[in-house]
Amino acid sequence: MTMALPAIFFLTACNSSQPEVAPDKPARVELIGHETNLLRLTLSAHAIQRLGIETAPASDSKNTNNIMLHGEVIIPPAGGGVPVTSASDLATLASNQARADGDVVRNRAELDIALKNAARAEALVREEAGSVRLRDEALAVVAVARANLRVAQTQRAQYGPPITAMNRTSQVWIRVPVPAGDISRIIRSAPTQIAALGDGSTRRSARPVDGPPSANAAAATVDLYYALGNAGTSFRIGQRIAVELPAQGQTSGLTIPSSSILRDIYGGEWVYVSTGERSFERRRVEIASVQNGQALLARGLKPEMEVVTAGAAELFGTEFGIK
C-alpha cells in the first residue's frame, strides 16, 4: 500500500498540468482588401492610342431638377372606360368584349328590322291604306332601337381594343406612381422623358394627359398619366420603363459625360480618372441624375478631375485581366 500512493499522486499531478482547450470563437475577423486599395493602370502611349482613351474634366453646372421614377405601359381607356394594365383580368375582359360585340350586332339587327317596318308603315299611309297610329308606333320603335344601339356601342368602346390587338395599338399611356411628397413639385403641364430600362441612350417625349383618379394608399403614391405614340409597337402592355419627370427648381454640382460611367454586377457606379501621365485609377461615384447625356454626381469626384470619357470599358477589362 505504501508504494501505490506515490504512483496515484504522480498521475494526478500530470493530469492537472495539461492546458485547457479554448472554446471556438463565434466569429473570426480577417483583414481583406478594401475597395480603396485599387490598382493604378499605367499604359504606354501606343496602348492609349489603340484603346482610344479620351478624357474630359468634371465641371460644375446647373441642371433641371428632375425626378427619376419607373412607369408602366398601359392601354389608354376608350369611351369613358378604364385603362388596361398588366393587373387587369384579361380572361374576364375578353368575355366582356365578346358579350358587348354580340349586343352591338343584335341591336344593329333590331334597328334594321325597325327601319324596314317603319318604311312599310309610311308607304301604307301614303297609299291611304294604313294607319297613322301604326306608322307613329313604328317610328317610335326605330327611335328605341337607335338608342339601344348607341348604348351597346358605348359599352363596347369602354372595353377597349380586342385582346389580340392590344400590343399593336398606335398610342399607349404611361402610368407613373409618384410619391405623395413629390406630387406638388412635379410640373404637370410639361412633357416627360421616357426610356426603356437598360437603354438610356434612346429617350422619347410623352405628353401629360388626364387619366382616371387612381392612387395606392399603402405605398403613398399618386398616379400620373402620359401619352406616347407607339409607332412600330416598340412598347408592350405591362412593360416597365424609366421616367424622368420635370420638377420645380434646379440642382447644381459636378457633371461628367454619361459615357464615363461603369456599373459592376452589384449596381455600383465607377469612373476612371487620370492621376498622372498615362496613369488611371478607378473611383466610386454616385449618380444623382442623367440628363441630355450628362450625369450629375452626388459624390465621388472633385472639380477639374480628368475623367475617362471614351475607353472606360477597355480600362476595366485591363484592370481585371480580361483579354
C-alpha atoms as one frame of an Amber mdcrd trajectory, in Angstrom:
protein
   0.000   0.000   0.000   2.863   2.396   0.709   4.208   2.011  -2.877   0.846
   2.686  -4.652   0.197   6.119  -3.163   3.107   7.951  -4.900   2.053   6.496
  -8.254  -1.506   7.727  -7.827  -0.230  11.155  -6.759   2.061  11.333  -9.807
  -0.749  10.565 -12.246  -3.000  13.185 -10.669  -0.267  15.806 -10.922   0.333
  15.051 -14.615  -3.358  15.374 -15.452  -3.675  18.727 -13.702  -0.751  20.216
 -15.636  -2.404  19.793 -19.116  -3.699  23.131 -20.622  -7.422  23.546 -21.082
  -8.731  23.613 -24.684 -10.133  27.055 -25.552 -13.698  27.065 -26.954 -14.257
  28.004 -30.588 -14.869  31.720 -31.166 -18.300  32.578 -32.553 -16.764  34.831
 -35.195 -13.434  35.358 -36.851 -12.336  38.677 -38.322  -9.791  38.733 -41.128
  -8.299  41.696 -42.915  -9.222  41.815 -46.589  -8.613  44.320 -49.359 -10.730
  47.467 -49.260 -12.277  48.963 -52.353  -9.946  51.952 -51.937  -6.958  49.654
 -52.434  -7.393  49.696 -56.187  -4.911  49.178 -58.952  -3.224  52.018 -60.796
  -3.044  51.438 -64.528  -0.125  52.911 -66.431  -0.411  52.498 -70.171   2.040
  53.062 -72.918   1.397  55.746 -75.490   0.681  53.048 -78.065  -1.857  51.352
 -75.751  -3.676  54.644 -75.127  -3.944  55.202 -78.850  -5.054  51.628 -79.510
  -7.736  51.697 -76.802  -8.980  55.129 -77.888  -8.695  56.668 -74.425 -10.177
  60.166 -74.164 -10.614  62.329 -71.053 -12.563  65.416 -70.017 -12.649  67.393
 -66.749 -15.531  67.135 -64.289 -17.223  70.539 -64.319 -19.775  72.448 -62.269
 -23.143  73.014 -63.926 -26.816  73.520 -63.200 -29.462  71.060 -64.317 -33.227
  70.985 -64.230 -34.377  69.374 -61.017 -35.886  66.212 -62.489 -37.242  63.224
 -60.583 -36.344  59.739 -61.821 -39.102  57.138 -61.409 -40.405  53.960 -63.020
 -43.599  53.762 -65.038 -45.774  51.080 -66.611 -47.069  50.901 -70.189 -50.867
  50.631 -70.233 -53.611  50.742 -72.866 -55.496  54.089 -72.790 -59.203  53.988
 -71.993 -61.753  54.386 -74.769 -65.281  55.715 -74.491 -65.018  56.631 -70.834
 -63.668  53.258 -69.714 -60.648  52.464 -67.570 -57.089  51.742 -68.764 -55.955
  48.168 -69.282 -52.902  47.310 -67.186 -50.877  44.180 -66.523 -53.026  43.666
 -63.416 -56.257  43.503 -65.447 -58.088  40.182 -65.651 -57.699  39.561 -69.382
 -59.931  36.479 -69.354 -62.826  38.449 -67.885 -62.105  41.364 -70.212 -62.179
  39.099 -73.261 -65.515  37.622 -72.113 -66.988  41.094 -71.629 -65.747  42.158
 -75.060 -67.370  39.149 -76.714 -70.649  39.823 -74.915 -70.543  43.515 -75.857
 -69.803  42.641 -79.504 -72.868  40.390 -79.505 -75.039  43.179 -78.051 -73.917
  45.546 -80.810 -74.730  43.019 -83.535 -78.146  42.226 -82.039 -79.126  45.878
 -81.607 -77.979  46.685 -85.132 -80.193  43.887 -86.469 -83.162  45.137 -84.408
 -82.635  48.639 -85.802 -82.559  47.285 -89.348 -85.883  45.471 -88.814 -87.440
  48.553 -87.181 -86.403  50.741 -90.140 -87.994  48.319 -92.613 -91.227  48.175
 -90.609 -91.323  51.975 -90.416 -90.757  52.254 -94.180 -93.672  49.862 -94.899
 -95.930  51.739 -92.476 -95.018  55.052 -94.156 -95.755  53.598 -97.598 -99.183
  52.375 -96.458-100.027  55.802 -95.094 -99.074  57.413 -98.422-101.342  54.983
-100.242-104.104  55.733 -97.732-104.134  52.026 -96.854-102.552  52.213 -93.451
-102.994  53.786 -90.059-101.129  56.902 -88.964-101.049  55.470 -85.476 -99.245
  52.313 -86.649 -96.739  54.459 -88.549 -96.016  56.534 -85.424 -95.578  53.397
 -83.364 -93.163  52.037 -85.961 -91.145  55.273 -85.852 -91.058  55.064 -82.031
 -89.646  51.513 -82.291 -86.953  52.881 -84.620 -86.000  55.552 -82.062 -85.761
  52.963 -79.283 -83.635  50.654 -81.470 -81.251  53.509 -82.300 -80.891  54.396
 -78.611 -80.200  50.758 -77.708 -77.550  50.538 -80.427 -75.797  53.693 -79.159
 -75.738  52.284 -75.624 -74.336  48.957 -76.842 -71.641  50.728 -78.885 -70.660
  52.907 -75.931 -70.413  49.901 -73.645 -68.261  48.067 -76.190 -65.944  51.073
 -76.562 -65.319  51.089 -72.811 -63.662  47.665 -73.062 -61.010  48.957 -75.462
 -59.432  47.168 -78.442 -59.560  43.381 -78.740 -57.122  41.468 -76.536 -55.159
  40.213 -79.532 -54.661  43.755 -80.871 -53.610  45.495 -77.648 -49.887  45.163
 -78.367 -50.399  46.728 -81.811 -52.032  49.978 -80.739 -50.645  53.203 -82.236
 -50.726  55.008 -78.892 -50.071  53.905 -75.319 -50.185  55.573 -71.932 -47.528
  55.588 -69.266 -48.772  55.254 -65.690 -46.266  56.765 -63.247 -46.768  56.213
 -59.479 -45.398  59.400 -57.875 -44.664  59.585 -54.120 -47.229  61.813 -52.432
 -44.454  64.026 -51.037 -43.200  64.837 -54.549 -46.523  65.373 -56.322 -46.552
  69.121 -55.597 -43.070  69.530 -57.133 -43.976  67.980 -60.480 -44.599  70.387
 -63.379 -47.821  68.754 -64.538 -48.112  70.647 -67.833 -44.601  69.777 -69.060
 -43.802  66.660 -71.113 -41.702  63.911 -69.601 -38.773  61.919 -70.946 -39.068
  58.137 -71.021 -36.698  55.342 -71.974 -36.725  51.569 -71.931 -34.906  50.036
 -68.972 -31.289  49.419 -69.884 -31.479  51.740 -72.902 -30.949  55.229 -71.524
 -29.482  56.471 -74.799 -32.849  56.266 -76.614 -35.163  58.761 -74.952 -38.629
  59.824 -76.090 -41.032  62.564 -75.067 -44.504  61.816 -73.665 -47.211  64.447
 -73.137 -49.338  64.674 -69.971 -52.974  63.529 -70.176 -55.893  63.459 -67.767
 -56.295  59.910 -66.548 -58.689  58.304 -64.089 -58.170  59.228 -60.424 -56.039
  56.421 -59.016 -53.590  56.066 -56.152 -52.039  53.473 -53.855 -52.705  54.277
 -50.216 -50.385  51.515 -48.965 -47.430  52.832 -50.974 -48.428  56.518 -50.538
 -48.262  57.161 -54.306 -50.473  59.066 -56.730 -50.693  58.059 -60.400 -49.884
  60.466 -63.225 -50.518  59.597 -66.876 -48.621  60.451 -70.057 -49.485  59.640
 -73.694 -46.883  58.274 -76.065 -47.019  57.410 -79.757 -46.302  53.725 -80.267
 -45.299  53.638 -83.927 -43.606  50.349 -84.683 -45.114  48.856 -81.478 -41.891
  49.462 -79.571 -43.643  49.246 -76.193 -45.910  46.490 -74.940 -48.552  46.439
 -72.231 -47.098  45.924 -68.765 -43.565  46.910 -69.796 -41.622  48.803 -67.126
 -39.767  51.892 -68.317 -37.664  54.690 -66.842 -39.417  58.061 -66.499 -37.798
  61.444 -65.885 -40.406  63.878 -64.542 -39.683  67.632 -64.710 -39.789  69.250
 -61.277 -39.534  72.789 -59.993 -36.143  74.324 -59.216 -32.603  73.499 -60.294
 -29.743  71.435 -58.930 -26.046  72.210 -59.253 -22.985  70.025 -58.923 -20.283
  68.201 -60.812 -21.285  66.701 -64.140 -19.492  64.194 -66.337 -20.483  62.554
 -69.625 -22.733  59.569 -69.028 -20.413  57.521 -71.259 -17.850  57.655 -68.439
 -19.955  55.570 -66.058 -19.306  51.877 -65.454 -21.561  49.638 -63.372 -20.477
  46.449 -61.667 -22.617  43.362 -61.061 -23.859  44.808 -57.757 -25.042  48.079
 -59.310 -22.051  50.080 -58.077 -21.110  53.075 -60.224 -17.482  53.741 -61.156
 -15.399  56.033 -63.350 -11.740  56.096 -64.308  -9.766  59.261 -63.594  -6.368
  60.309 -64.866  -3.876  60.539 -61.988  -0.724  61.252 -63.956   0.917  60.867
 -67.295  -0.765  57.820 -68.868  -1.904  56.657 -65.373  -5.514  55.881 -64.467
  -7.386  54.828 -61.327 -10.931  53.611 -60.776 -13.077  55.700 -58.411 -16.533
  55.000 -56.975 -19.170  57.661 -57.674 -22.875  58.130 -57.003 -25.089  59.418
 -59.807 -27.895  61.795 -58.834 -29.469  62.101 -62.304 -28.740  61.811 -66.005
 -29.943  64.451 -68.439 -29.024  65.057 -72.091 -26.046  62.737 -71.930 -24.619
  64.387 -68.779 -24.572  62.680 -65.378 -24.924  64.810 -62.248 -22.793  63.431
 -59.415 -23.968  63.231 -55.825 -20.455  62.379 -54.611 -17.184  60.797 -55.625
 -15.092  63.344 -57.535 -13.514  66.761 -57.142 -13.735  69.632 -59.629 -11.387
  69.542 -62.627 -10.570  65.855 -62.195  -9.843  64.343 -65.599 -12.396  61.605
 -66.252 -12.091  58.963 -68.957 -14.968  59.555 -71.366 -14.024  57.002 -74.028
 -12.324  53.678 -73.388 -13.527  53.196 -69.798 -14.768  49.679 -70.533 -11.381
  48.799 -72.049  -9.612  50.031 -68.903 -11.995  47.964 -66.794 -11.072  44.863
 -68.777  -7.379  45.703 -68.493  -7.604  46.089 -64.704  -9.197  42.685 -64.227
  -7.068  40.912 -66.819  -9.798  40.357 -69.390  -8.168  39.668 -72.747
